[in-house]
């Protein structure tokens, strides 16, 4: 009877816990994104906070206040100013592109002596591709109008939600302060509640920390560097550098092709319009300078970081954006990184069961070696 009462008590307690956590999630659901961003920023600036804490004589509240001020002044405000300038420049650039496409005579361009031999080769070897029936001008105009409408809608949404953005901004600063000051105590309590071994807890938290930092350092810093280098090349050849440089930075997240999505069409356009020198210069600049940044900076930033391949990072970012929106750039890799470390822990804890099953299924084969 005592055992039955204990089992009833445990079941009842777990049901109350599940209900309370559900209600807590409903209350905190509007702030989940802010909490996750705050956790990532607090983890990213943890080394800075520790140095400031030592300089302040281990007065944690003062150190947290100074660290929060640094994040506010060096990161959050520049990001807001950058996004505002990007939207404005984007609308101007798209309008200029539409005006250029409207006045551009594609028939005269295709009949140019420098272009005609290449078109003849295309028609000879790819007869199914009829350049004259592609309606390039109409399609490009439609594409540019859609892009301009997206930018206008984004700008209208941002301006229309100024109050909401301001409140979220204030809440983020508030959350950041307490996460920086009390983050280690919160993490310790989370470890206490988890029914896992210390090694398993360390591996899970380390994987999530590494994935978050690798996404920020490995993706955003490289995108910033490639966007800046690409913008400089565009400025040299006389193309609007800020907006298209930012687009080049976003394109750097795409494997294999990357920034070539931006600089290669611009180079082809320059050569088709008779600016051969600038077109060839931009091709060389994009292939040598911009593309080499990834291979130089990534190994430096990714030392001892997450071992997720570029393939999985790309798929997780695209899937995250599709499911979570813009914050999926961060959420996607976090979810996939957590799944990968849990699969590793599962494989280790149930290795004897998996090896026994594999030996029964294939008695003449050696069991696979455990993956690091």
C-alpha positions as CSV (number, residue, x, y, z in Angstrom):
1,X,0.0,0.0,0.0
2,X,2.9,2.3,0.9
3,X,4.4,1.7,-2.6
4,X,1.1,2.4,-4.3
5,X,0.7,5.7,-2.4
6,X,4.3,6.7,-3.3
7,X,3.6,5.9,-7.0
8,X,0.3,7.9,-6.8
9,X,2.2,10.8,-5.2
10,X,4.9,10.7,-7.9
11,X,2.4,10.6,-10.7
12,X,0.3,13.4,-9.2
13,X,3.4,15.5,-8.7
14,X,4.5,15.0,-12.3
15,X,1.1,16.0,-13.6
16,X,1.1,19.2,-11.5
17,X,4.6,19.9,-12.8
18,X,3.6,19.4,-16.4
19,X,0.5,21.6,-15.9
20,X,2.5,24.4,-14.2
21,X,5.2,24.3,-16.9
22,X,2.5,24.5,-19.6
23,X,1.0,27.5,-18.0
24,X,4.5,29.1,-17.5
25,X,5.2,28.5,-21.2
26,X,1.9,30.3,-22.1
27,X,2.9,33.2,-20.0
28,X,6.4,33.4,-21.3
29,X,5.7,32.5,-24.9
30,X,5.8,36.2,-26.2
31,X,9.3,36.5,-24.7
32,X,10.8,33.1,-25.8
33,X,12.7,34.7,-28.8
34,X,14.0,37.5,-26.5
35,X,15.1,34.9,-23.9
36,X,17.0,32.8,-26.4
37,X,18.7,35.8,-28.0
38,X,19.6,37.0,-24.5
39,X,21.1,33.6,-23.6
40,X,23.2,33.5,-26.8
41,X,24.5,37.1,-26.3
42,X,25.2,36.4,-22.6
43,X,27.2,33.3,-23.5
44,X,29.0,35.1,-26.3
45,X,30.1,38.0,-24.0
46,X,30.9,35.7,-21.0
47,X,34.7,36.1,-21.5
48,X,34.3,39.9,-21.6
49,X,32.1,39.8,-18.5
50,X,34.7,37.8,-16.6
51,X,37.4,40.3,-17.4
52,X,35.2,43.2,-16.4
53,X,34.2,41.4,-13.2
54,X,37.9,41.0,-12.3
55,X,38.6,44.7,-13.0
56,X,35.6,45.7,-10.8
57,X,36.8,43.7,-7.8
58,X,34.3,40.9,-8.4
59,X,31.3,43.2,-7.9
60,X,28.9,41.2,-10.1
61,X,26.1,43.7,-10.4
62,X,28.5,46.5,-11.6
63,X,30.2,44.1,-14.0
64,X,26.9,43.0,-15.4
65,X,25.8,46.6,-15.8
66,X,29.0,47.6,-17.7
67,X,28.8,44.4,-19.9
68,X,25.2,45.1,-20.8
69,X,26.1,48.7,-21.7
70,X,28.8,47.4,-24.0
71,X,26.5,45.0,-25.7
72,X,23.9,47.8,-26.0
73,X,26.3,50.4,-27.5
74,X,28.6,48.1,-29.6
75,X,26.1,45.6,-30.9
76,X,22.4,46.3,-30.6
77,X,22.3,50.0,-31.6
78,X,24.6,49.4,-34.7
79,X,22.4,46.5,-35.8
80,X,19.3,48.7,-35.6
81,X,21.0,51.5,-37.5
82,X,22.4,49.1,-40.1
83,X,19.0,47.5,-40.8
84,X,17.4,50.9,-41.2
85,X,20.0,52.1,-43.6
86,X,19.8,48.7,-45.5
87,X,16.1,49.1,-46.1
88,X,16.5,52.6,-47.3
89,X,19.4,51.8,-49.6
90,X,17.6,48.7,-50.8
91,X,14.6,50.6,-52.0
92,X,16.8,53.1,-53.8
93,X,18.9,50.4,-55.4
94,X,15.9,48.4,-56.6
95,X,14.3,51.5,-58.1
96,X,17.5,52.4,-59.9
97,X,17.7,48.8,-61.2
98,X,14.1,49.0,-62.5
99,X,14.9,52.3,-64.2
100,X,18.0,50.7,-65.8
101,X,16.0,47.7,-67.0
102,X,13.3,49.8,-68.5
103,X,15.7,51.8,-70.7
104,X,18.0,48.9,-71.6
105,X,17.5,47.6,-75.1
106,X,18.1,43.8,-74.9
107,X,17.8,43.3,-78.7
108,X,20.6,45.8,-79.4
109,X,22.6,44.2,-76.6
110,X,22.3,40.7,-78.0
111,X,23.2,41.9,-81.5
112,X,26.4,43.5,-80.3
113,X,29.5,42.2,-82.0
114,X,31.1,41.0,-78.8
115,X,27.9,39.1,-77.7
116,X,26.7,37.6,-81.0
117,X,29.4,34.8,-81.2
118,X,28.4,33.5,-77.7
119,X,24.7,33.6,-78.6
120,X,25.4,31.7,-81.8
121,X,27.2,29.0,-79.8
122,X,24.3,28.7,-77.3
123,X,21.8,28.4,-80.2
124,X,24.0,25.8,-81.9
125,X,24.7,23.6,-78.8
126,X,21.5,24.3,-76.8
127,X,18.8,24.6,-79.5
128,X,16.0,24.2,-76.9
129,X,17.2,27.5,-75.3
130,X,15.8,30.3,-77.4
131,X,17.1,33.6,-76.1
132,X,14.6,35.5,-78.1
133,X,11.6,33.8,-76.4
134,X,12.9,34.1,-72.8
135,X,11.4,37.6,-72.3
136,X,14.4,38.6,-70.1
137,X,13.4,42.2,-69.8
138,X,9.9,41.5,-68.6
139,X,11.0,38.7,-66.2
140,X,13.8,40.8,-64.7
141,X,11.4,43.8,-64.3
142,X,8.9,41.5,-62.5
143,X,11.6,40.1,-60.3
144,X,12.9,43.6,-59.3
145,X,9.3,44.8,-58.6
146,X,8.7,41.9,-56.3
147,X,12.0,42.6,-54.5
148,X,11.1,46.2,-54.2
149,X,7.7,45.3,-52.8
150,X,9.2,43.0,-50.2
151,X,11.6,45.8,-49.1
152,X,8.7,48.3,-48.8
153,X,6.6,45.9,-46.9
154,X,9.5,45.2,-44.5
155,X,10.1,48.8,-43.9
156,X,6.4,49.5,-43.4
157,X,6.2,46.7,-40.8
158,X,9.3,48.0,-39.0
159,X,7.9,51.5,-38.9
160,X,4.5,50.4,-37.9
161,X,5.8,48.3,-35.0
162,X,8.1,51.0,-33.5
163,X,6.4,50.7,-30.1
164,X,6.6,46.9,-30.0
165,X,10.2,47.0,-31.1
166,X,11.0,49.5,-28.4
167,X,9.4,47.4,-25.7
168,X,11.1,44.3,-26.9
169,X,14.4,46.2,-27.0
170,X,14.0,47.3,-23.3
171,X,13.0,43.8,-22.3
172,X,16.1,42.4,-24.0
173,X,18.3,44.8,-22.1
174,X,16.6,43.8,-18.8
175,X,16.9,40.1,-19.6
176,X,20.6,40.5,-20.6
177,X,21.5,42.1,-17.4
178,X,20.1,39.3,-15.2
179,X,21.4,36.6,-17.5
180,X,24.9,38.1,-17.3
181,X,24.8,38.6,-13.6
182,X,23.0,35.4,-12.5
183,X,23.7,33.2,-15.6
184,X,26.0,30.7,-13.8
185,X,23.6,30.2,-10.9
186,X,20.7,29.6,-13.4
187,X,22.9,27.1,-15.3
188,X,23.8,25.4,-12.1
189,X,20.2,25.0,-11.1
190,X,19.4,23.6,-14.6
191,X,22.2,21.0,-14.2
192,X,20.7,20.1,-10.8
193,X,17.3,19.4,-12.3
194,X,18.6,17.3,-15.3
195,X,18.7,13.6,-14.6
196,X,21.9,13.2,-16.5
197,X,25.5,12.6,-15.6
198,X,27.9,15.5,-15.3
199,X,29.7,14.5,-18.5
200,X,26.5,14.3,-20.5
201,X,25.4,17.7,-19.2
202,X,28.7,19.2,-20.1
203,X,28.6,17.8,-23.6
204,X,25.1,19.0,-24.2
205,X,25.7,22.6,-23.0
206,X,29.1,22.7,-24.7
207,X,27.6,21.6,-28.0
208,X,24.8,24.2,-27.8
209,X,27.3,26.9,-26.8
210,X,29.7,25.9,-29.7
211,X,26.9,25.8,-32.2
212,X,25.6,29.3,-31.2
213,X,29.0,30.8,-31.3
214,X,30.0,29.1,-34.5
215,X,26.8,30.4,-36.2
216,X,27.6,34.0,-35.0
217,X,31.4,33.8,-35.5
218,X,31.6,31.4,-38.4
219,X,28.6,32.7,-40.4
220,X,28.0,36.4,-39.5
221,X,31.6,37.5,-39.2
222,X,32.5,35.8,-42.5
223,X,29.4,37.3,-44.1
224,X,30.4,40.7,-42.8
225,X,33.9,40.3,-44.1
226,X,32.8,39.0,-47.5
227,X,30.1,41.7,-47.8
228,X,32.6,44.4,-47.0
229,X,35.2,43.1,-49.5
230,X,32.5,42.6,-52.2
231,X,31.1,46.1,-51.5
232,X,34.6,47.6,-52.0
233,X,34.9,45.8,-55.3
234,X,31.5,47.0,-56.4
235,X,32.4,50.6,-55.4
236,X,35.5,50.4,-57.5
237,X,33.5,49.4,-60.6
238,X,30.9,52.1,-60.0
239,X,28.0,49.9,-58.5
240,X,26.0,50.8,-55.4
241,X,28.2,49.2,-52.8
242,X,26.2,49.2,-49.5
243,X,23.0,47.4,-50.5
244,X,24.6,44.9,-53.0
245,X,27.5,44.4,-50.6
246,X,25.0,43.4,-47.9
247,X,23.3,41.1,-50.3
248,X,26.7,39.5,-51.1
249,X,27.1,39.0,-47.3
250,X,23.8,37.2,-47.1
251,X,24.7,35.1,-50.2
252,X,27.9,33.9,-48.5
253,X,25.7,31.7,-46.4
254,X,24.9,29.6,-49.5
255,X,27.4,26.8,-50.0
256,X,29.4,26.3,-53.2
257,X,28.1,29.3,-55.2
258,X,28.0,31.8,-52.3
259,X,28.8,35.4,-53.2
260,X,29.1,34.6,-56.9
261,X,25.3,34.9,-57.1
262,X,25.9,38.7,-56.9
263,X,29.2,39.5,-58.4
264,X,29.1,37.2,-61.4
265,X,25.9,38.6,-62.9
266,X,27.2,42.1,-62.3
267,X,30.5,41.2,-64.1
268,X,28.6,39.7,-67.0
269,X,26.5,42.8,-67.3
270,X,29.5,45.1,-67.3
271,X,31.2,43.0,-70.1
272,X,28.0,42.9,-72.1
273,X,27.7,46.7,-71.9
274,X,31.2,47.1,-73.2
275,X,33.0,47.6,-69.9
276,X,35.3,44.6,-70.3
277,X,38.0,45.8,-68.0
278,X,35.7,46.4,-65.1
279,X,33.9,43.1,-65.7
280,X,37.1,41.1,-65.7
281,X,38.4,43.1,-62.7
282,X,35.2,42.2,-60.7
283,X,35.4,38.5,-61.7
284,X,39.0,38.4,-60.5
285,X,38.2,40.4,-57.3
286,X,35.2,38.1,-56.5
287,X,37.1,34.8,-57.3
288,X,40.3,35.7,-55.5
289,X,39.6,38.3,-52.8
290,X,36.0,37.7,-51.8
291,X,36.0,33.9,-52.1
292,X,39.3,33.4,-50.3
293,X,38.0,35.2,-47.2
294,X,36.0,32.1,-46.2
295,X,39.0,29.7,-46.4
296,X,41.2,32.1,-44.4
297,X,38.9,33.4,-41.7
298,X,36.8,30.3,-41.0
299,X,39.6,28.0,-39.7
300,X,40.7,30.9,-37.4
301,X,37.2,31.4,-36.0
302,X,36.1,27.8,-35.9
303,X,39.0,26.4,-33.8
304,X,37.6,24.1,-31.2
305,X,34.1,25.0,-32.2
306,X,31.2,22.9,-33.4
307,X,32.1,20.2,-35.9
308,X,28.9,20.5,-37.9
309,X,29.7,20.5,-41.6
310,X,28.8,23.4,-43.9
311,X,26.2,21.1,-45.5
312,X,24.3,20.6,-42.3
313,X,24.7,24.2,-41.2
314,X,23.2,25.4,-44.5
315,X,20.3,23.0,-44.4
316,X,19.6,23.9,-40.8
317,X,19.6,27.6,-41.5
318,X,17.3,27.3,-44.5
319,X,15.0,25.0,-42.6
320,X,15.1,27.2,-39.6
321,X,14.2,30.3,-41.6
322,X,11.3,28.5,-43.2
323,X,9.9,27.3,-39.9
324,X,10.9,30.1,-37.4
325,X,11.3,33.1,-39.7
326,X,14.4,35.3,-39.6
327,X,15.5,33.9,-36.2
328,X,15.7,30.5,-37.8
329,X,19.3,31.5,-38.8
330,X,20.1,30.8,-35.1
331,X,17.4,28.4,-34.1
332,X,18.0,25.9,-37.0
333,X,21.6,25.1,-36.1
334,X,20.8,25.0,-32.4
335,X,18.1,22.4,-32.9
336,X,20.2,20.3,-35.2
337,X,23.2,20.6,-33.0
338,X,21.2,19.5,-30.0
339,X,19.8,16.5,-32.0
340,X,23.3,15.5,-33.0
341,X,24.7,15.5,-29.5
342,X,21.7,13.5,-28.2
343,X,22.2,10.9,-30.9
344,X,25.8,10.6,-29.8
345,X,24.8,10.2,-26.2
346,X,22.2,7.6,-27.2
347,X,24.8,5.7,-29.2
348,X,27.1,5.6,-26.3
349,X,24.6,4.6,-23.6
350,X,23.0,1.9,-25.7
351,X,26.2,0.7,-27.4
352,X,25.9,-2.8,-26.0
353,X,22.4,-3.2,-27.3
354,X,23.2,-1.8,-30.7
355,X,26.3,-3.9,-31.1
356,X,24.5,-7.1,-29.9
357,X,21.7,-6.4,-32.4
358,X,24.2,-5.8,-35.2
359,X,26.1,-9.0,-34.4
360,X,22.9,-11.0,-34.5
361,X,21.9,-9.4,-37.9
362,X,25.4,-9.8,-39.4
363,X,27.5,-12.4,-37.3
364,X,30.4,-12.3,-39.7
365,X,30.9,-8.6,-39.6
366,X,32.8,-6.5,-37.2
367,X,30.8,-3.9,-35.3
368,X,31.3,-0.3,-36.4
369,X,33.8,1.8,-34.5
370,X,32.2,4.4,-32.3
371,X,32.2,7.9,-33.9
372,X,33.9,10.8,-32.0
